[in-house]
Amino acid sequence: MKKTILFQGDSVTDCGRNRCSDAELGDGYPRLIEASLGFDAPGVYRFVNRGISGDQVASVYKRLQADILDVKPDFMSLLIGVNDIWHPLDQGIITDTVELAALLEALVGEVQRALPQTTILLMAPFILRGAATEDLPDMPGRFDAFFSGVRSFAEQMQRVAERRNVLFLDLKSAFDDAAKKAEPSYWLADGVHPTAKGHELIKREWLRVFTQASQN
């Protein structure tokens, strides 16, 4: 029987997938991972992408039964959180990342109780400077607030991973480091959504963690 790998998250995971078929993974990192693992281990894995553009932590929680528990993944990665910071910020609201992390931890706990054999990977959200993150005339400190919120939630997410004994991937630091090698738009087209090179970065980091976990 094939092992099921489930990709969960927002637009970065969704990436234009055809939601009418689990065989369609979109044009982002899930497809790149499928190509790599499928090449190295033909027929071993089944890949499912249930990411939805615009989703927040609460949105994934609402989809828990149909898009996680019913899929019964052997391995699930979840990339979420940027919209939880972004959308409230543009309404003048600063997200309480401690409360947000509590909701995330409740979600993880439910998955663990229902599917104790599922390996879970939490992936921290990320932003860089770009058209979607820059300051606005009526919000001169927007980027700093956005960046601070994402950093805070990434830290909170790591604590959730430690408490729940699940895997954690600090993509925020990975993109911060990448931005030292090339301009932000090389990796994230608008400061939020990855370019092809950005998706390749996520793929490589994902495979690194997956490979280490598979060897333990």
Order of alpha helices (4+ residues) and beta strands (2+ residues): beta-alpha-alpha-beta-alpha-beta-alpha-alpha-beta-alpha-beta-alpha-alpha-alpha
